[in-house]
Amino acid sequence: MIRSTREEKEQQIENLRAFYKRNKEISGEKQNKLKTVAAQSGNIFAELMETAKFCCLGRLPMRFIKWVGNTGGHVMMRIAMV
């Protein structure tokens, strides 16, 4: 977006806002499901791909840190390496 025009940047921001609004109801459910899968050492990658359909991935890493804490640091590394 560095070389985008002001209008293009504004359109992308508007698209993201519409995405949040459109998925407001299901977003929390999907994030909770991802949290459960991570806590149970399930297939995090598959669930992350499903969650990405309804949630902005930029917001997920901090939630993962909050969910798994210090003892689950390996989970974040597994996600990053996939």
mmCIF file of the N, C-alpha and C atoms, coordinates in Angstrom:
data_MODEL
# 
_entry.id   MODEL 
# 
loop_
_atom_site.group_PDB 
_atom_site.id 
_atom_site.type_symbol 
_atom_site.label_atom_id 
_atom_site.label_alt_id 
_atom_site.label_comp_id 
_atom_site.label_asym_id 
_atom_site.label_entity_id 
_atom_site.label_seq_id 
_atom_site.pdbx_PDB_ins_code 
_atom_site.Cartn_x 
_atom_site.Cartn_y 
_atom_site.Cartn_z 
_atom_site.occupancy 
_atom_site.B_iso_or_equiv 
_atom_site.pdbx_formal_charge 
_atom_site.auth_seq_id 
_atom_site.auth_comp_id 
_atom_site.auth_asym_id 
_atom_site.auth_atom_id 
_atom_site.pdbx_PDB_model_num 
ATOM 1   N N  . MET A 1 1  ? 0.821   -1.199  0.000  1.00 0.00 ? 1  MET A N  1 
ATOM 2   C CA . MET A 1 1  ? 0.000   0.000   0.000  1.00 0.00 ? 1  MET A CA 1 
ATOM 3   C C  . MET A 1 1  ? 0.858   1.253   0.000  1.00 0.00 ? 1  MET A C  1 
ATOM 4   N N  . ILE A 1 2  ? 2.160   1.099   0.085  1.00 0.00 ? 2  ILE A N  1 
ATOM 5   C CA . ILE A 1 2  ? 3.026   2.264   0.114  1.00 0.00 ? 2  ILE A CA 1 
ATOM 6   C C  . ILE A 1 2  ? 2.869   3.094   -1.154 1.00 0.00 ? 2  ILE A C  1 
ATOM 7   N N  . ARG A 1 3  ? 2.774   2.427   -2.296 1.00 0.00 ? 3  ARG A N  1 
ATOM 8   C CA . ARG A 1 3  ? 2.679   3.146   -3.564 1.00 0.00 ? 3  ARG A CA 1 
ATOM 9   C C  . ARG A 1 3  ? 1.246   3.344   -4.020 1.00 0.00 ? 3  ARG A C  1 
ATOM 10  N N  . SER A 1 4  ? 0.322   3.024   -3.204 1.00 0.00 ? 4  SER A N  1 
ATOM 11  C CA . SER A 1 4  ? -1.085  3.203   -3.548 1.00 0.00 ? 4  SER A CA 1 
ATOM 12  C C  . SER A 1 4  ? -1.460  4.670   -3.478 1.00 0.00 ? 4  SER A C  1 
ATOM 13  N N  . THR A 1 5  ? -2.457  5.021   -4.261 1.00 0.00 ? 5  THR A N  1 
ATOM 14  C CA . THR A 1 5  ? -2.972  6.386   -4.183 1.00 0.00 ? 5  THR A CA 1 
ATOM 15  C C  . THR A 1 5  ? -3.761  6.528   -2.886 1.00 0.00 ? 5  THR A C  1 
ATOM 16  N N  . ARG A 1 6  ? -4.039  7.735   -2.531 1.00 0.00 ? 6  ARG A N  1 
ATOM 17  C CA . ARG A 1 6  ? -4.832  7.992   -1.321 1.00 0.00 ? 6  ARG A CA 1 
ATOM 18  C C  . ARG A 1 6  ? -6.194  7.312   -1.430 1.00 0.00 ? 6  ARG A C  1 
ATOM 19  N N  . GLU A 1 7  ? -6.790  7.376   -2.600 1.00 0.00 ? 7  GLU A N  1 
ATOM 20  C CA . GLU A 1 7  ? -8.098  6.756   -2.815 1.00 0.00 ? 7  GLU A CA 1 
ATOM 21  C C  . GLU A 1 7  ? -8.026  5.232   -2.644 1.00 0.00 ? 7  GLU A C  1 
ATOM 22  N N  . GLU A 1 8  ? -6.967  4.616   -3.161 1.00 0.00 ? 8  GLU A N  1 
ATOM 23  C CA . GLU A 1 8  ? -6.793  3.170   -3.015 1.00 0.00 ? 8  GLU A CA 1 
ATOM 24  C C  . GLU A 1 8  ? -6.625  2.782   -1.546 1.00 0.00 ? 8  GLU A C  1 
ATOM 25  N N  . LYS A 1 9  ? -5.846  3.570   -0.824 1.00 0.00 ? 9  LYS A N  1 
ATOM 26  C CA . LYS A 1 9  ? -5.649  3.300   0.598  1.00 0.00 ? 9  LYS A CA 1 
ATOM 27  C C  . LYS A 1 9  ? -6.970  3.416   1.353  1.00 0.00 ? 9  LYS A C  1 
ATOM 28  N N  . GLU A 1 10 ? -7.721  4.460   1.064  1.00 0.00 ? 10 GLU A N  1 
ATOM 29  C CA . GLU A 1 10 ? -9.006  4.664   1.727  1.00 0.00 ? 10 GLU A CA 1 
ATOM 30  C C  . GLU A 1 10 ? -9.981  3.539   1.388  1.00 0.00 ? 10 GLU A C  1 
ATOM 31  N N  . GLN A 1 11 ? -9.931  3.065   0.135  1.00 0.00 ? 11 GLN A N  1 
ATOM 32  C CA . GLN A 1 11 ? -10.801 1.961   -0.262 1.00 0.00 ? 11 GLN A CA 1 
ATOM 33  C C  . GLN A 1 11 ? -10.455 0.679   0.495  1.00 0.00 ? 11 GLN A C  1 
ATOM 34  N N  . GLN A 1 12 ? -9.171  0.410   0.674  1.00 0.00 ? 12 GLN A N  1 
ATOM 35  C CA . GLN A 1 12 ? -8.753  -0.782  1.416  1.00 0.00 ? 12 GLN A CA 1 
ATOM 36  C C  . GLN A 1 12 ? -9.189  -0.703  2.874  1.00 0.00 ? 12 GLN A C  1 
ATOM 37  N N  . ILE A 1 13 ? -9.085  0.464   3.458  1.00 0.00 ? 13 ILE A N  1 
ATOM 38  C CA . ILE A 1 13 ? -9.532  0.654   4.847  1.00 0.00 ? 13 ILE A CA 1 
ATOM 39  C C  . ILE A 1 13 ? -11.036 0.439   4.935  1.00 0.00 ? 13 ILE A C  1 
ATOM 40  N N  . GLU A 1 14 ? -11.769 0.960   3.962  1.00 0.00 ? 14 GLU A N  1 
ATOM 41  C CA . GLU A 1 14 ? -13.222 0.767   3.934  1.00 0.00 ? 14 GLU A CA 1 
ATOM 42  C C  . GLU A 1 14 ? -13.584 -0.710  3.735  1.00 0.00 ? 14 GLU A C  1 
ATOM 43  N N  . ASN A 1 15 ? -12.815 -1.400  2.892  1.00 0.00 ? 15 ASN A N  1 
ATOM 44  C CA . ASN A 1 15 ? -13.038 -2.832  2.683  1.00 0.00 ? 15 ASN A CA 1 
ATOM 45  C C  . ASN A 1 15 ? -12.846 -3.610  3.984  1.00 0.00 ? 15 ASN A C  1 
ATOM 46  N N  . LEU A 1 16 ? -11.819 -3.251  4.746  1.00 0.00 ? 16 LEU A N  1 
ATOM 47  C CA . LEU A 1 16 ? -11.557 -3.925  6.017  1.00 0.00 ? 16 LEU A CA 1 
ATOM 48  C C  . LEU A 1 16 ? -12.684 -3.660  7.014  1.00 0.00 ? 16 LEU A C  1 
ATOM 49  N N  . ARG A 1 17 ? -13.152 -2.429  7.056  1.00 0.00 ? 17 ARG A N  1 
ATOM 50  C CA . ARG A 1 17 ? -14.275 -2.108  7.947  1.00 0.00 ? 17 ARG A CA 1 
ATOM 51  C C  . ARG A 1 17 ? -15.523 -2.911  7.566  1.00 0.00 ? 17 ARG A C  1 
ATOM 52  N N  . ALA A 1 18 ? -15.775 -3.034  6.275  1.00 0.00 ? 18 ALA A N  1 
ATOM 53  C CA . ALA A 1 18 ? -16.930 -3.811  5.803  1.00 0.00 ? 18 ALA A CA 1 
ATOM 54  C C  . ALA A 1 18 ? -16.754 -5.287  6.162  1.00 0.00 ? 18 ALA A C  1 
ATOM 55  N N  . PHE A 1 19 ? -15.522 -5.788  6.052  1.00 0.00 ? 19 PHE A N  1 
ATOM 56  C CA . PHE A 1 19 ? -15.218 -7.171  6.419  1.00 0.00 ? 19 PHE A CA 1 
ATOM 57  C C  . PHE A 1 19 ? -15.522 -7.411  7.895  1.00 0.00 ? 19 PHE A C  1 
ATOM 58  N N  . TYR A 1 20 ? -15.068 -6.480  8.755  1.00 0.00 ? 20 TYR A N  1 
ATOM 59  C CA . TYR A 1 20 ? -15.339 -6.595  10.194 1.00 0.00 ? 20 TYR A CA 1 
ATOM 60  C C  . TYR A 1 20 ? -16.843 -6.602  10.461 1.00 0.00 ? 20 TYR A C  1 
ATOM 61  N N  . LYS A 1 21 ? -17.544 -5.675  9.817  1.00 0.00 ? 21 LYS A N  1 
ATOM 62  C CA . LYS A 1 21 ? -18.982 -5.555  10.039 1.00 0.00 ? 21 LYS A CA 1 
ATOM 63  C C  . LYS A 1 21 ? -19.722 -6.798  9.548  1.00 0.00 ? 21 LYS A C  1 
ATOM 64  N N  . ARG A 1 22 ? -19.353 -7.277  8.378  1.00 0.00 ? 22 ARG A N  1 
ATOM 65  C CA . ARG A 1 22 ? -20.007 -8.438  7.771  1.00 0.00 ? 22 ARG A CA 1 
ATOM 66  C C  . ARG A 1 22 ? -19.829 -9.702  8.623  1.00 0.00 ? 22 ARG A C  1 
ATOM 67  N N  . ASN A 1 23 ? -18.681 -9.817  9.281  1.00 0.00 ? 23 ASN A N  1 
ATOM 68  C CA . ASN A 1 23 ? -18.354 -11.035 10.034 1.00 0.00 ? 23 ASN A CA 1 
ATOM 69  C C  . ASN A 1 23 ? -18.414 -10.850 11.543 1.00 0.00 ? 23 ASN A C  1 
ATOM 70  N N  . LYS A 1 24 ? -19.024 -9.770  11.978 1.00 0.00 ? 24 LYS A N  1 
ATOM 71  C CA . LYS A 1 24 ? -19.061 -9.450  13.402 1.00 0.00 ? 24 LYS A CA 1 
ATOM 72  C C  . LYS A 1 24 ? -19.620 -10.592 14.250 1.00 0.00 ? 24 LYS A C  1 
ATOM 73  N N  . GLU A 1 25 ? -20.709 -11.194 13.811 1.00 0.00 ? 25 GLU A N  1 
ATOM 74  C CA . GLU A 1 25 ? -21.368 -12.245 14.584 1.00 0.00 ? 25 GLU A CA 1 
ATOM 75  C C  . GLU A 1 25 ? -20.508 -13.511 14.689 1.00 0.00 ? 25 GLU A C  1 
ATOM 76  N N  . ILE A 1 26 ? -19.974 -13.963 13.578 1.00 0.00 ? 26 ILE A N  1 
ATOM 77  C CA . ILE A 1 26 ? -19.277 -15.253 13.539 1.00 0.00 ? 26 ILE A CA 1 
ATOM 78  C C  . ILE A 1 26 ? -17.798 -15.151 13.928 1.00 0.00 ? 26 ILE A C  1 
ATOM 79  N N  . SER A 1 27 ? -17.234 -13.965 13.861 1.00 0.00 ? 27 SER A N  1 
ATOM 80  C CA . SER A 1 27 ? -15.814 -13.772 14.148 1.00 0.00 ? 27 SER A CA 1 
ATOM 81  C C  . SER A 1 27 ? -15.424 -14.289 15.533 1.00 0.00 ? 27 SER A C  1 
ATOM 82  N N  . GLY A 1 28 ? -16.186 -13.926 16.531 1.00 0.00 ? 28 GLY A N  1 
ATOM 83  C CA . GLY A 1 28 ? -15.884 -14.371 17.894 1.00 0.00 ? 28 GLY A CA 1 
ATOM 84  C C  . GLY A 1 28 ? -15.978 -15.873 18.044 1.00 0.00 ? 28 GLY A C  1 
ATOM 85  N N  . GLU A 1 29 ? -16.987 -16.461 17.391 1.00 0.00 ? 29 GLU A N  1 
ATOM 86  C CA . GLU A 1 29 ? -17.144 -17.909 17.439 1.00 0.00 ? 29 GLU A CA 1 
ATOM 87  C C  . GLU A 1 29 ? -15.935 -18.609 16.827 1.00 0.00 ? 29 GLU A C  1 
ATOM 88  N N  . LYS A 1 30 ? -15.486 -18.113 15.681 1.00 0.00 ? 30 LYS A N  1 
ATOM 89  C CA . LYS A 1 30 ? -14.347 -18.721 14.993 1.00 0.00 ? 30 LYS A CA 1 
ATOM 90  C C  . LYS A 1 30 ? -13.073 -18.567 15.814 1.00 0.00 ? 30 LYS A C  1 
ATOM 91  N N  . GLN A 1 31 ? -12.893 -17.420 16.453 1.00 0.00 ? 31 GLN A N  1 
ATOM 92  C CA . GLN A 1 31 ? -11.708 -17.217 17.274 1.00 0.00 ? 31 GLN A CA 1 
ATOM 93  C C  . GLN A 1 31 ? -11.732 -18.138 18.491 1.00 0.00 ? 31 GLN A C  1 
ATOM 94  N N  . ASN A 1 32 ? -12.905 -18.324 19.075 1.00 0.00 ? 32 ASN A N  1 
ATOM 95  C CA . ASN A 1 32 ? -13.017 -19.241 20.210 1.00 0.00 ? 32 ASN A CA 1 
ATOM 96  C C  . ASN A 1 32 ? -12.742 -20.677 19.788 1.00 0.00 ? 32 ASN A C  1 
ATOM 97  N N  . LYS A 1 33 ? -13.208 -21.059 18.605 1.00 0.00 ? 33 LYS A N  1 
ATOM 98  C CA . LYS A 1 33 ? -12.944 -22.410 18.098 1.00 0.00 ? 33 LYS A CA 1 
ATOM 99  C C  . LYS A 1 33 ? -11.440 -22.599 17.908 1.00 0.00 ? 33 LYS A C  1 
ATOM 100 N N  . LEU A 1 34 ? -10.775 -21.594 17.338 1.00 0.00 ? 34 LEU A N  1 
ATOM 101 C CA . LEU A 1 34 ? -9.325  -21.660 17.149 1.00 0.00 ? 34 LEU A CA 1 
ATOM 102 C C  . LEU A 1 34 ? -8.615  -21.797 18.497 1.00 0.00 ? 34 LEU A C  1 
ATOM 103 N N  . LYS A 1 35 ? -9.084  -21.060 19.468 1.00 0.00 ? 35 LYS A N  1 
ATOM 104 C CA . LYS A 1 35 ? -8.522  -21.135 20.822 1.00 0.00 ? 35 LYS A CA 1 
ATOM 105 C C  . LYS A 1 35 ? -8.653  -22.551 21.384 1.00 0.00 ? 35 LYS A C  1 
ATOM 106 N N  . THR A 1 36 ? -9.817  -23.152 21.197 1.00 0.00 ? 36 THR A N  1 
ATOM 107 C CA . THR A 1 36 ? -10.060 -24.505 21.690 1.00 0.00 ? 36 THR A CA 1 
ATOM 108 C C  . THR A 1 36 ? -9.154  -25.511 20.995 1.00 0.00 ? 36 THR A C  1 
ATOM 109 N N  . VAL A 1 37 ? -9.047  -25.409 19.686 1.00 0.00 ? 37 VAL A N  1 
ATOM 110 C CA . VAL A 1 37 ? -8.197  -26.329 18.925 1.00 0.00 ? 37 VAL A CA 1 
ATOM 111 C C  . VAL A 1 37 ? -6.742  -26.200 19.385 1.00 0.00 ? 37 VAL A C  1 
ATOM 112 N N  . ALA A 1 38 ? -6.278  -24.970 19.597 1.00 0.00 ? 38 ALA A N  1 
ATOM 113 C CA . ALA A 1 38 ? -4.897  -24.754 20.055 1.00 0.00 ? 38 ALA A CA 1 
ATOM 114 C C  . ALA A 1 38 ? -4.691  -25.347 21.448 1.00 0.00 ? 38 ALA A C  1 
ATOM 115 N N  . ALA A 1 39 ? -5.656  -25.141 22.324 1.00 0.00 ? 39 ALA A N  1 
ATOM 116 C CA . ALA A 1 39 ? -5.534  -25.651 23.695 1.00 0.00 ? 39 ALA A CA 1 
ATOM 117 C C  . ALA A 1 39 ? -5.512  -27.182 23.735 1.00 0.00 ? 39 ALA A C  1 
ATOM 118 N N  . GLN A 1 40 ? -6.165  -27.803 22.749 1.00 0.00 ? 40 GLN A N  1 
ATOM 119 C CA . GLN A 1 40 ? -6.223  -29.262 22.709 1.00 0.00 ? 40 GLN A CA 1 
ATOM 120 C C  . GLN A 1 40 ? -5.154  -29.851 21.785 1.00 0.00 ? 40 GLN A C  1 
ATOM 121 N N  . SER A 1 41 ? -4.212  -29.013 21.357 1.00 0.00 ? 41 SER A N  1 
ATOM 122 C CA . SER A 1 41 ? -3.137  -29.428 20.445 1.00 0.00 ? 41 SER A CA 1 
ATOM 123 C C  . SER A 1 41 ? -3.698  -30.080 19.178 1.00 0.00 ? 41 SER A C  1 
ATOM 124 N N  . GLY A 1 42 ? -4.771  -29.492 18.674 1.00 0.00 ? 42 GLY A N  1 
ATOM 125 C CA . GLY A 1 42 ? -5.387  -29.988 17.450 1.00 0.00 ? 42 GLY A CA 1 
ATOM 126 C C  . GLY A 1 42 ? -4.690  -29.432 16.213 1.00 0.00 ? 42 GLY A C  1 
ATOM 127 N N  . ASN A 1 43 ? -5.334  -29.567 15.072 1.00 0.00 ? 43 ASN A N  1 
ATOM 128 C CA . ASN A 1 43 ? -4.785  -29.096 13.805 1.00 0.00 ? 43 ASN A CA 1 
ATOM 129 C C  . ASN A 1 43 ? -4.981  -27.589 13.704 1.00 0.00 ? 43 ASN A C  1 
ATOM 130 N N  . ILE A 1 44 ? -4.039  -26.859 14.232 1.00 0.00 ? 44 ILE A N  1 
ATOM 131 C CA . ILE A 1 44 ? -4.126  -25.405 14.309 1.00 0.00 ? 44 ILE A CA 1 
ATOM 132 C C  . ILE A 1 44 ? -4.121  -24.781 12.922 1.00 0.00 ? 44 ILE A C  1 
ATOM 133 N N  . PHE A 1 45 ? -3.314  -25.306 12.018 1.00 0.00 ? 45 PHE A N  1 
ATOM 134 C CA . PHE A 1 45 ? -3.220  -24.720 10.684 1.00 0.00 ? 45 PHE A CA 1 
ATOM 135 C C  . PHE A 1 45 ? -4.564  -24.782 9.969  1.00 0.00 ? 45 PHE A C  1 
ATOM 136 N N  . ALA A 1 46 ? -5.208  -25.926 9.991  1.00 0.00 ? 46 ALA A N  1 
ATOM 137 C CA . ALA A 1 46 ? -6.506  -26.074 9.325  1.00 0.00 ? 46 ALA A CA 1 
ATOM 138 C C  . ALA A 1 46 ? -7.539  -25.133 9.936  1.00 0.00 ? 46 ALA A C  1 
ATOM 139 N N  . GLU A 1 47 ? -7.548  -25.035 11.241 1.00 0.00 ? 47 GLU A N  1 
ATOM 140 C CA . GLU A 1 47 ? -8.510  -24.153 11.901 1.00 0.00 ? 47 GLU A CA 1 
ATOM 141 C C  . GLU A 1 47 ? -8.182  -22.691 11.640 1.00 0.00 ? 47 GLU A C  1 
ATOM 142 N N  . LEU A 1 48 ? -6.903  -22.365 11.553 1.00 0.00 ? 48 LEU A N  1 
ATOM 143 C CA . LEU A 1 48 ? -6.488  -21.002 11.239 1.00 0.00 ? 48 LEU A CA 1 
ATOM 144 C C  . LEU A 1 48 ? -6.960  -20.606 9.840  1.00 0.00 ? 48 LEU A C  1 
ATOM 145 N N  . MET A 1 49 ? -6.882  -21.533 8.893  1.00 0.00 ? 49 MET A N  1 
ATOM 146 C CA . MET A 1 49 ? -7.353  -21.262 7.533  1.00 0.00 ? 49 MET A CA 1 
ATOM 147 C C  . MET A 1 49 ? -8.860  -21.009 7.521  1.00 0.00 ? 49 MET A C  1 
ATOM 148 N N  . GLU A 1 50 ? -9.593  -21.753 8.329  1.00 0.00 ? 50 GLU A N  1 
ATOM 149 C CA . GLU A 1 50 ? -11.040 -21.537 8.435  1.00 0.00 ? 50 GLU A CA 1 
ATOM 150 C C  . GLU A 1 50 ? -11.331 -20.199 9.106  1.00 0.00 ? 50 GLU A C  1 
ATOM 151 N N  . THR A 1 51 ? -10.608 -19.884 10.154 1.00 0.00 ? 51 THR A N  1 
ATOM 152 C CA . THR A 1 51 ? -10.803 -18.639 10.893 1.00 0.00 ? 51 THR A CA 1 
ATOM 153 C C  . THR A 1 51 ? -10.507 -17.425 10.017 1.00 0.00 ? 51 THR A C  1 
ATOM 154 N N  . ALA A 1 52 ? -9.527  -17.558 9.136  1.00 0.00 ? 52 ALA A N  1 
ATOM 155 C CA . ALA A 1 52 ? -9.129  -16.441 8.271  1.00 0.00 ? 52 ALA A CA 1 
ATOM 156 C C  . ALA A 1 52 ? -10.239 -16.021 7.315  1.00 0.00 ? 52 ALA A C  1 
ATOM 157 N N  . LYS A 1 53 ? -11.205 -16.861 7.096  1.00 0.00 ? 53 LYS A N  1 
ATOM 158 C CA . LYS A 1 53 ? -12.334 -16.507 6.234  1.00 0.00 ? 53 LYS A CA 1 
ATOM 159 C C  . LYS A 1 53 ? -13.229 -15.464 6.890  1.00 0.00 ? 53 LYS A C  1 
ATOM 160 N N  . PHE A 1 54 ? -13.159 -15.375 8.223  1.00 0.00 ? 54 PHE A N  1 
ATOM 161 C CA . PHE A 1 54 ? -14.073 -14.520 8.963  1.00 0.00 ? 54 PHE A CA 1 
ATOM 162 C C  . PHE A 1 54 ? -13.392 -13.511 9.885  1.00 0.00 ? 54 PHE A C  1 
ATOM 163 N N  . CYS A 1 55 ? -12.074 -13.640 10.084 1.00 0.00 ? 55 CYS A N  1 
ATOM 164 C CA . CYS A 1 55 ? -11.349 -12.775 11.015 1.00 0.00 ? 55 CYS A CA 1 
ATOM 165 C C  . CYS A 1 55 ? -10.105 -12.216 10.341 1.00 0.00 ? 55 CYS A C  1 
ATOM 166 N N  . CYS A 1 56 ? -9.762  -10.999 10.680 1.00 0.00 ? 56 CYS A N  1 
ATOM 167 C CA . CYS A 1 56 ? -8.520  -10.405 10.189 1.00 0.00 ? 56 CYS A CA 1 
ATOM 168 C C  . CYS A 1 56 ? -7.352  -11.065 10.927 1.00 0.00 ? 56 CYS A C  1 
ATOM 169 N N  . LEU A 1 57 ? -6.443  -11.660 10.181 1.00 0.00 ? 57 LEU A N  1 
ATOM 170 C CA . LEU A 1 57 ? -5.325  -12.369 10.816 1.00 0.00 ? 57 LEU A CA 1 
ATOM 171 C C  . LEU A 1 57 ? -4.417  -11.444 11.607 1.00 0.00 ? 57 LEU A C  1 
ATOM 172 N N  . GLY A 1 58 ? -4.405  -10.176 11.278 1.00 0.00 ? 58 GLY A N  1 
ATOM 173 C CA . GLY A 1 58 ? -3.586  -9.227  12.015 1.00 0.00 ? 58 GLY A CA 1 
ATOM 174 C C  . GLY A 1 58 ? -3.971  -9.117  13.478 1.00 0.00 ? 58 GLY A C  1 
ATOM 175 N N  . ARG A 1 59 ? -5.168  -9.506  13.811 1.00 0.00 ? 59 ARG A N  1 
ATOM 176 C CA . ARG A 1 59 ? -5.633  -9.426  15.199 1.00 0.00 ? 59 ARG A CA 1 
ATOM 177 C C  . ARG A 1 59 ? -5.421  -10.720 15.975 1.00 0.00 ? 59 ARG A C  1 
ATOM 178 N N  . LEU A 1 60 ? -5.082  -11.796 15.304 1.00 0.00 ? 60 LEU A N  1 
ATOM 179 C CA . LEU A 1 60 ? -4.988  -13.083 15.981 1.00 0.00 ? 60 LEU A CA 1 
ATOM 180 C C  . LEU A 1 60 ? -3.732  -13.306 16.819 1.00 0.00 ? 60 LEU A C  1 
ATOM 181 N N  . PRO A 1 61 ? -2.541  -12.912 16.396 1.00 0.00 ? 61 PRO A N  1 
ATOM 182 C CA . PRO A 1 61 ? -1.358  -13.255 17.197 1.00 0.00 ? 61 PRO A CA 1 
ATOM 183 C C  . PRO A 1 61 ? -1.430  -12.813 18.654 1.00 0.00 ? 61 PRO A C  1 
ATOM 184 N N  . MET A 1 62 ? -1.905  -11.618 18.934 1.00 0.00 ? 62 MET A N  1 
ATOM 185 C CA . MET A 1 62 ? -1.984  -11.172 20.323 1.00 0.00 ? 62 MET A CA 1 
ATOM 186 C C  . MET A 1 62 ? -2.992  -12.003 21.099 1.00 0.00 ? 62 MET A C  1 
ATOM 187 N N  . ARG A 1 63 ? -4.053  -12.436 20.437 1.00 0.00 ? 63 ARG A N  1 
ATOM 188 C CA . ARG A 1 63 ? -5.020  -13.299 21.109 1.00 0.00 ? 63 ARG A CA 1 
ATOM 189 C C  . ARG A 1 63 ? -4.382  -14.643 21.436 1.00 0.00 ? 63 ARG A C  1 
ATOM 190 N N  . PHE A 1 64 ? -3.535  -15.155 20.542 1.00 0.00 ? 64 PHE A N  1 
ATOM 191 C CA . PHE A 1 64 ? -2.874  -16.424 20.807 1.00 0.00 ? 64 PHE A CA 1 
ATOM 192 C C  . PHE A 1 64 ? -1.944  -16.300 21.998 1.00 0.00 ? 64 PHE A C  1 
ATOM 193 N N  . ILE A 1 65 ? -1.195  -15.226 22.053 1.00 0.00 ? 65 ILE A N  1 
ATOM 194 C CA . ILE A 1 65 ? -0.292  -15.026 23.184 1.00 0.00 ? 65 ILE A CA 1 
ATOM 195 C C  . ILE A 1 65 ? -1.102  -14.987 24.472 1.00 0.00 ? 65 ILE A C  1 
ATOM 196 N N  . LYS A 1 66 ? -2.224  -14.322 24.440 1.00 0.00 ? 66 LYS A N  1 
ATOM 197 C CA . LYS A 1 66 ? -3.096  -14.243 25.606 1.00 0.00 ? 66 LYS A CA 1 
ATOM 198 C C  . LYS A 1 66 ? -3.648  -15.621 25.953 1.00 0.00 ? 66 LYS A C  1 
ATOM 199 N N  . TRP A 1 67 ? -4.041  -16.391 24.980 1.00 0.00 ? 67 TRP A N  1 
ATOM 200 C CA . TRP A 1 67 ? -4.626  -17.705 25.226 1.00 0.00 ? 67 TRP A CA 1 
ATOM 201 C C  . TRP A 1 67 ? -3.628  -18.709 25.769 1.00 0.00 ? 67 TRP A C  1 
ATOM 202 N N  . VAL A 1 68 ? -2.473  -18.826 25.106 1.00 0.00 ? 68 VAL A N  1 
ATOM 203 C CA . VAL A 1 68 ? -1.565  -19.906 25.454 1.00 0.00 ? 68 VAL A CA 1 
ATOM 204 C C  . VAL A 1 68 ? -0.512  -19.509 26.467 1.00 0.00 ? 68 VAL A C  1 
ATOM 205 N N  . GLY A 1 69 ? -0.282  -18.238 26.647 1.00 0.00 ? 69 GLY A N  1 
ATOM 206 C CA . GLY A 1 69 ? 0.674   -17.778 27.642 1.00 0.00 ? 69 GLY A CA 1 
ATOM 207 C C  . GLY A 1 69 ? 2.084   -18.294 27.405 1.00 0.00 ? 69 GLY A C  1 
ATOM 208 N N  . ASN A 1 70 ? 2.890   -18.299 28.434 1.00 0.00 ? 70 ASN A N  1 
ATOM 209 C CA . ASN A 1 70 ? 4.292   -18.706 28.316 1.00 0.00 ? 70 ASN A CA 1 
ATOM 210 C C  . ASN A 1 70 ? 4.457   -20.188 28.028 1.00 0.00 ? 70 ASN A C  1 
ATOM 211 N N  . THR A 1 71 ? 3.595   -21.015 28.567 1.00 0.00 ? 71 THR A N  1 
ATOM 212 C CA . THR A 1 71 ? 3.749   -22.459 28.383 1.00 0.00 ? 71 THR A CA 1 
ATOM 213 C C  . THR A 1 71 ? 3.393   -22.897 26.971 1.00 0.00 ? 71 THR A C  1 
ATOM 214 N N  . GLY A 1 72 ? 2.710   -22.079 26.222 1.00 0.00 ? 72 GLY A N  1 
ATOM 215 C CA . GLY A 1 72 ? 2.293   -22.482 24.878 1.00 0.00 ? 72 GLY A CA 1 
ATOM 216 C C  . GLY A 1 72 ? 3.057   -21.791 23.779 1.00 0.00 ? 72 GLY A C  1 
ATOM 217 N N  . GLY A 1 73 ? 4.200   -21.222 24.086 1.00 0.00 ? 73 GLY A N  1 
ATOM 218 C CA . GLY A 1 73 ? 4.973   -20.514 23.072 1.00 0.00 ? 73 GLY A CA 1 
ATOM 219 C C  . GLY A 1 73 ? 5.268   -21.358 21.851 1.00 0.00 ? 73 GLY A C  1 
ATOM 220 N N  . HIS A 1 74 ? 5.417   -22.662 22.038 1.00 0.00 ? 74 HIS A N  1 
ATOM 221 C CA . HIS A 1 74 ? 5.688   -23.549 20.915 1.00 0.00 ? 74 HIS A CA 1 
ATOM 222 C C  . HIS A 1 74 ? 4.535   -23.557 19.921 1.00 0.00 ? 74 HIS A C  1 
ATOM 223 N N  . VAL A 1 75 ? 3.328   -23.285 20.365 1.00 0.00 ? 75 VAL A N  1 
ATOM 224 C CA . VAL A 1 75 ? 2.179   -23.253 19.469 1.00 0.00 ? 75 VAL A CA 1 
ATOM 225 C C  . VAL A 1 75 ? 2.337   -22.117 18.468 1.00 0.00 ? 75 VAL A C  1 
ATOM 226 N N  . MET A 1 76 ? 2.714   -20.946 18.936 1.00 0.00 ? 76 MET A N  1 
ATOM 227 C CA . MET A 1 76 ? 2.913   -19.816 18.023 1.00 0.00 ? 76 MET A CA 1 
ATOM 228 C C  . MET A 1 76 ? 4.023   -20.130 17.029 1.00 0.00 ? 76 MET A C  1 
ATOM 229 N N  . MET A 1 77 ? 5.075   -20.788 17.461 1.00 0.00 ? 77 MET A N  1 
ATOM 230 C CA . MET A 1 77 ? 6.164   -21.117 16.554 1.00 0.00 ? 77 MET A CA 1 
ATOM 231 C C  . MET A 1 77 ? 5.691   -22.128 15.509 1.00 0.00 ? 77 MET A C  1 
ATOM 232 N N  . ARG A 1 78 ? 4.857   -23.072 15.916 1.00 0.00 ? 78 ARG A N  1 
ATOM 233 C CA . ARG A 1 78 ? 4.333   -24.035 14.957 1.00 0.00 ? 78 ARG A CA 1 
ATOM 234 C C  . ARG A 1 78 ? 3.516   -23.327 13.882 1.00 0.00 ? 78 ARG A C  1 
ATOM 235 N N  . ILE A 1 79 ? 2.728   -22.364 14.274 1.00 0.00 ? 79 ILE A N  1 
ATOM 236 C CA . ILE A 1 79 ? 1.929   -21.630 13.312 1.00 0.00 ? 79 ILE A CA 1 
ATOM 237 C C  . ILE A 1 79 ? 2.822   -20.839 12.376 1.00 0.00 ? 79 ILE A C  1 
ATOM 238 N N  . ALA A 1 80 ? 3.812   -20.163 12.930 1.00 0.00 ? 80 ALA A N  1 
ATOM 239 C CA . ALA A 1 80 ? 4.697   -19.331 12.116 1.00 0.00 ? 80 ALA A CA 1 
ATOM 240 C C  . ALA A 1 80 ? 5.510   -20.155 11.126 1.00 0.00 ? 80 ALA A C  1 
ATOM 241 N N  . MET A 1 81 ? 5.822   -21.388 11.469 1.00 0.00 ? 81 MET A N  1 
ATOM 242 C CA . MET A 1 81 ? 6.670   -22.197 10.616 1.00 0.00 ? 81 MET A CA 1 
ATOM 243 C C  . MET A 1 81 ? 5.885   -22.911 9.512  1.00 0.00 ? 81 MET A C  1 
ATOM 244 N N  . VAL A 1 82 ? 4.579   -22.975 9.627  1.00 0.00 ? 82 VAL A N  1 
ATOM 245 C CA . VAL A 1 82 ? 3.771   -23.691 8.631  1.00 0.00 ? 82 VAL A CA 1 
ATOM 246 C C  . VAL A 1 82 ? 3.655   -22.866 7.373  1.00 0.00 ? 82 VAL A C  1 
# 
